[in-house]
Amino acid sequence: MRDLRRDVAAATLPLPIDGAEDAEASRHRLLAQLDEHLLPRLAELSSPAVVVLAGSTGAGKSTLFNSLLGEEVSEAGVLRPTTREPVVGVHPRDMDTLTPGPVTELARLVKHEGVPRGTALMDAPDLDSFLSENRSTAHQLLEAADLWLFVTTAARYGDALPWQALDRAKERGASVAMVLNRVPKENLATIRTDLNSRMRERGMKDVPLFIVPDVGPHEGLLDATLVAPIQRWLNLMAGPERSRTVILRTLKGALGALPDWVMGLVGAVEKQGTAAFDLRTAVQSVVPDAQLAGRAAVLSGAAGEGTVAARFMELASTKHISRVTVRDGVARTTKRAGKARETALMRLREEVEATAARAFVAAGVRTEESLRAALAGPRAPAAGETIVPSGPRRAKERLAWGEAAAADWSRLADDVVGRMGASDPEAADPDPEAAARAAGARKAFGDIGLATLLQATALGNEDSAGLIDRVLGETAGEAIEELQGELADKVVLAVAEEARSVQSALDVPALADDAAAPLRVRLAELRRLT
């Protein structure tokens, strides 16, 4: 039972799909049944059988409770609610055997000789009390009960509440008896026949039914003869052995009800898994086209125009970065002039990085729009709209990712320049001319400056491409191709990151393929027990 309780608690239903709300309510009821009744009762079978008087407002529960004890113990009257504090009556000789739990924690304990041995008789708050705390307490106490003594009236037995409560008792396998209170004598036969018919229709023909006649306006205890049938029935359970029979009967019913209950939860968990699979499929369907579009966008050369082109032209006119003498294919300059160009090109470096970051962010934004259409459109899978991230937080995450990727791209450009002119020990035919051109270009612009010009060219800037061609010629082709390839790969990653941010909501244990496996193990164990 403890393993079952653990696995039921872990079986959350995060996706708001059809049936999830009802399944979650059922899961909470199952947890309450385990916590409030089964686990405490299995731990201590010798504790008195808990008999709870439950019902709707004004049904006369407190008056009936007091009349059964023969003394005013629980407050009764016309003001509602009368039962603000639950009261549980226990025979003095049973006090030491009463197990701590919801009954002792939530109710005022009263020792009384009028309570049959082996039972704990409780007056619970109204199930439909206008005080939410009272309603919650009433339902919690019912979960802890070994036997429900449900009280309704001739005027209200047709309401939905009594039958909802009885259906709930049947669902959890509880033992039930029913008290029909304040029945006019002239209508007794008709009402009894109608009520018995309703109970048969719900599979409750064996539920004990007690009729309490209407005595008109009344204060105080009912005449003992009116409650004598109920009193005799309670006395049949008197004594530890007979009360244990009631306890075991309810336990058997409760345990017998568990497989269907758990099977329903298994179905709900597996339905969540199917919905998660559909959502993942919808997300992945967007990725290929988004990645192709992103690659095409950055390789089109459009990113090298606009602000990158404007910054290059500014530096060319004010800092003369393009004025480099080239003789025999090799840039000729002084170390000082090269350092000045490198410093000036730092401003272009900032613009190049910012442009790359914007390209990555733009790919993410376009992907989010496609994901939103796939997940929240007219043909979207269930719960799709709940996993699409949006708002400032996602925008901030996307920008941070784009800036980090752009900085990483710049580091690659620096590494590419660092490898230029280096001898390759595996090369069969080293190219001294290429090495000389690379060395001249590095001196003319500095390593960072040359890397920046290569980045601008990879983005598609024609002015920087012309300058690179002058100082490096064909030897620049491999470097530019590597940088363009990395740029395109990072756009692909930006799209994948957008999809990952959406799918992260699905990467929880409750939506794993084997999420229902622990419950299926418990289900098999329960079926062997029952």
N, C-alpha and C positions, 0 to 999 in steps of 0.2 A: 504493500500500500504506500509506503514511503517513496519507493521508486516511482510508482505511478504518479504520486503527488508532484515529485520533482519534474517528471517529463511533461505532465499537463501544464505546470507552471511555465516551462520553457517553450511550449508550443504556442507562441504568439501568432497573431494573424495581422501582419502589418498592412496588407493591401486592401483598400476599401472596395472590394468587389461584391457582386451579388451574394447574399447569404452570409457575408463575413460578420456583420453586426450581430445577427442572431447566433452564429456559431461562437462568437466571442462571449456573448451573454451566457450561452450554455457552458462554455469553458469556465467562466467565473462561478457559475452555480455548482459545477463539478468540484472545483477547488473548495468552495464553501462546504459542500457535502463531505469532502475528505477531511477538511480542517475542523469543522464543527461537530461532525458526528462519527464518521467511520474510524478515523485514527484514534480519537479519544476513547470511543467505545471499545474498540479492539484491544486497546491498552488496558482497559479495566472493565471486565464484564460484570463484576460484582457490584458496581455502582447502581443506585436505583434507576429504574426505568423512567425516563423523562416524558411526562404527558403534558403537552402544551395545549391550552385553550386558546384558539385563534379564531379570528373572524373580522368582520367589518365593523365600522363605527355604529354604536348603538345596538349591537346584537345582544347585549346583556351578558357578556362574558364575565365581568367582575361580580355581578349579582349571582350568577351561576357558581362561580368559584367560591364565593363566600358561603353560599347555601350548601355546597358540598362539604365544606369544613364545619358548617354550623356556627360560624362566627364571622363578624365583620373584620376581615384581614386586609382585603384589597379595596381601595376607595371605589365607590360606585355612586352614580348620580346622573343628572341630566346634562351637566356641563361636559363638553368634549375638548380634548380627550380626557377620560377619567383615569386611564392607566398610563400615567407618564413614566412611572418606574415599574418595570416588571416585578412580579412577586412570585416566589417559588416556595411552596409549602413542602416540608420534609418531616417525616416521622422522627421524633427525637432519637430513636434507636438506630436510625439510618444516617445520622449526621456524619459519623466518622467514615462512612463508606462513599460519601458523595465526592466524586472525582472533580478536581479543579478543571475549569473550562469555561465556555461561554455562559453556561447556566449560572455558575457561581460568580462570574465576573460581571455579568450584565444585570442580574436580578437581585432584589432584596430577599435574603434568606429568612424564612420563618419556620421555627420548630412548632409542629402542631400534631396533637394526638389524632386529629380527624383524618389525617392523610394515611391511606392504606400503606402498610409496610411494603418496602421494596419499590415504591414509586415516589417520584417527585412531581407534584402537581403545580403547574405554572399558569399564571394569568399574564398573557402577553399583550403588548400594545396593539392598537388597531392596524390591520394590514393596509387600510386606506386612510390612515391618519393624515391630517393636513400638515403635521410636523414631519419633515423628511427623516429626522433622526429616529422618531418613533417607528416609521415604516421600515427603516433599515434594521432597527433592533428586532422588530417582529419577524422579519424574514430570516435574520441570523439565528434567532431562537428556534424557528421552525426547522432549520437545517440541523440543529443539535438534538431535535426531538426523536424519541423512539416511537412515539405514538402521537398523532394529531387528533385532537378532539375539536372538530371544526364547528363553530357556532354561527348560525344564520337565523333569519326570522321568516315568518310566513309571508311578510311583505317584501322581503329582499332575496329570497332563495333563487329567484330567476335572474338576478343580476349576473354580470360577467365575473365579478371577483370571486364568488364562492367556487365556481367551476374552474377558473384559472388556478386557484389554490389547490383544488383537488387533482387537477391534471398534473400539477407540479409534484404533488405527493406521489401520484402513480408513477411519474417519470423516475423518481428517485427510489421507488420501492418501499415507501414508508407505510406503516400500519395506520389506518384512518378509521375514525368513527365520526358520525355527524349528529349534531343536535339542532333540531328545528324548534326555535323558541317562539313564544307568544303566538300560538296557533289558536284562532277562534274556534270554539267547539263546533259551531254550525258548519265550518268549512274543513274540519279536520279530515274527514274521509276523502274529500276531493283533493286536498293538498297532498295528503299522504300518497294517494294513487299517482298523482302527477310527478311528485318527487321521486318515487320509486321507479317510475318509467324513465325519467331522466338519468337516474343512476345506472339502470340496466343498459341504456344506450351507450354509456361511457365505460362499460365493463366494470361497474362498481356494485353489482347486485348483492355481493356478500359484505358490503360495508355496513356495520351496525348503524341503525338510525334510531334516535331517541326524540320523542315528541314532548315538548313542554307546553301545556295549555296557556292561553293568554289569561292573565288575572287582572287586566286593566291597570289603571294608574296605581303604582306600587312603590314603596320604599322599604328598605331592609331586606331580610332574608326571605326566600321563597319557602312555602310550606314544604316540609321534609318529604311529604308524599309525592310532590311534583318532581323532585330530583332523585327519588328512590331508585328508579330503574338505572340511572347513570351510576349512582352510588354502588348498587349491587354489582354492576359490570366492573367498576374499578376494584371492588373488593375481590372479584374473581382473580385479579392479578396480585393480590396481597401475598406477601411472603417472598423471600429471595428466590426460591426455585421457580415459582409461577411468574414472577416479574422477569426472571431471566428468559423464560419462554417467549415473552413478548419481545424482549431485547433481541433474542436470536432470530425470531420471525422477521423483525424489521431489518436486522443485519442481513439475513438471507435475501430478503427482497431488495435491499440496497445493493448488495453484491451482485445479485442477478441482473439488476438494471445497469450495472457499470459497462458490460461489453457493448451494448447498443450506444450508450453515451460516448464511450471512447471511440467506437467505430464512426460515429458522427463527427467527432473531432478529427479523426484520421482523414476522413473525406474532405473536411474543410482545409486541413493543412495541405493535402495533395492538390486541392483546387487552387490554393495559393501558389504552389509550385508551378502548376500549369500556367497560371496567369503571369508569373515571373518569367517563364520560358517565352511566352508570347511577347512580353515586353522586351526581353533581350533580343529576340529575333527582329522586332521592329527597329530597335536601336541599331543593330548591326546592318540592317538593310540600307540605312542612310550613309554609312561610312564609306563604301567604295566610291560612290559618285562624288561625295564631298571631298575625298582625298584627290580624286582626279581633277576636280575643279580647282582645288587649292594649288596643286602642282602647276596646272596650266596658268594660273594667275601669276605666280611668282616667276615663272619662266618666260612669261610674255614680254618682260622688260619694262612693263609699266611702272614698277616700283622704283626704277632708276631715274625716272623723270620727276617732275614736281619739285619737292623740297631738296632732294639730293642734287638735282641738276642746278637748282638755284644756288645752293651752297658752293658747288664746284665753280660756277661762273664767278661768284663773288671772290673766292680765293684766287682764281686765275687772274682776275683784274686787279686785286689789291695786294696780294702776296706773291703774284707772279709764279705760282707753283708749276706752271706749264713751261716756263722758260728754262729748258734744260738742253744743253749742247750734247748732241750725239754724233760721235765720230766712229766710223767703222762698226756701226751697230751697237756701240757701248756708250752709256751715259758718262759724260765727263763733268765733274763738278768738284768743288772743295768740300771738305768735311763740314765746315761752318755753314755753308749754304744748304747742305743736305739737312743739317740739324734744324735750320730755320724752316725749311719746307715741312719737315716732320712735325714741328710744333704747330705750324699753321694748319696742317691736315687733321689735327686733333678735333677741330670743329666739324670737319666733314665726317670724321669717325663717329661723333655723337649723333649726327643726322642719319648716317648709314645704319647704326644700331637701332635708333628710334624707328626708322622706316621698316627694318626687318621685324622689330617687335610688333609694329602696327599690322604688318602682313600676317603674322601669326595670330594676332588677336582677331583680325578680320576673318580669317579662316574659321576660328572658333565661333564667332558670331553667326557666320553663315551656316555653320553646322548646327548651332543651337536652333536657328530658325527652321532648318530642315527637320530636326528632331521634334520640335514643337508641332510641326505639321503632321509628322508620323504618329506622334503620341497623343495629340489632343484634337486631331481632325475628325471628320465624320466616320472614317473607317479605322479609327485608332483602337487598339486593344483596351480591355478594361483596366481602369486605374492609371492609364498612361499619363494623364494630366498631373497626377500627384508626384511624379518623379522627375519632371522637367525642372532643373534648377534655373532660377532667374533672380533678378534684383541685384543690388549693390554687392552683395557678398560674392556671387559667382563672377561678376564683372571684375572685381578686385583680384580674385584668384586667377582669372584668365590673363589679366594684365601682368601679374607677377610671373606667371609661367612664360608669357611672351618675352618679357624683359630678360629673364634668365636664359631663355633659348637664344636670344639675340646676342647676349654677352658670350655665350658658349660658342656661337658662330664666329664671333670676333677672335676668340682664342684659337679657333681652328685656322683662321686667316693668318694669325701671327705664326702659328706652327708651320703653315705652308711656306711662308717667307723664310722662316728659319731653315727649312730644308733646301731652299734654292741655292744652287752653286755647290752644294756638298757633293763630294765624290761618292759614287755608288760602287762599293767593292765588287758587286755582282755584275756590274755592267761590262759587257764584252768590248764595247767601243765608247769610252768616255767622250763627252762633247765639251772640249775646252772653250769653244765659242759661247755655248750656252752658259757655262760657268762664269765667263767674263761678263756677259750681259747681266746676269743676275747680280754679280758683285757690284757692277756699276749702278744698277737700279737701286740696290739697297743703300749704297752710299749717297745717291742723289736724293732719296726721300726718307731715309731711315727705315728701319724694319716696320715700325708701326705705320708710317706714312705709306709705304708700299703696300702693306696689307690692306689699308683703307682704300687705296685706289683699286686693288683687286676686288674688294667687296662691292664698291660702287659699280664696277664693271659687271660683276656677277648679277647685280640687281638690274642691269640693263642700261646704265648711263653711257651714252655714246661718247661724251667728251673724255671721261676717264678711260674709256676703251681705246680711244685714239692715242692718248698719252702712254698707256701701257704698251700699245703696239709699237710705239716709237722706241721705248727703252728696253723692251723684252722681246718683241717680235713674236715668232711662233712659239717660243719657249713658254709664253704665258698661258697657252691654250690649256695645258693640263691642269694648271693651278685654278684657272677660272672655272673649268669644268668640275673640279672637285668642290669648289665653293658653291656653285650652282646646285650640284647634286645634294650637298648637305643642306642648303636652303630649302630645297624641295622636300627632302626627308623630314625636316623639322616642321614643315607645313602639314605633312602627313601625320606626324606625331601630334600636332596641335588638334587635328580633327579627332584622332584617337583619344586624346586627353579629354575632349568635350564629351565623347561617348562614354569614357570611363567615369566622368563626373556624374553622368546620369545613371549609369549602371551601378555605381557605388551604393545607391539606395537599395539595390536588389542583392547586394553581397552581404547578406546577413544569414545567420544559421537557420532562421525560420523559413527562408526561401531556398535553402539548399535542396539538391535533388533527393537527398536521403532524410529530409526533415521529419518525415512521418515514421521513420524506421524505429525509433525508441518506443513510440506509442504502439506500433504493431507488435513489438515484443511483449509489452504489457498486456495487450489485447489477447495474445495467445496464452499468457499466464492466467488471465482472468477466466478465459474459456475452460481451461483445465480445472480451475477452482469451482466453477459453477456448472 
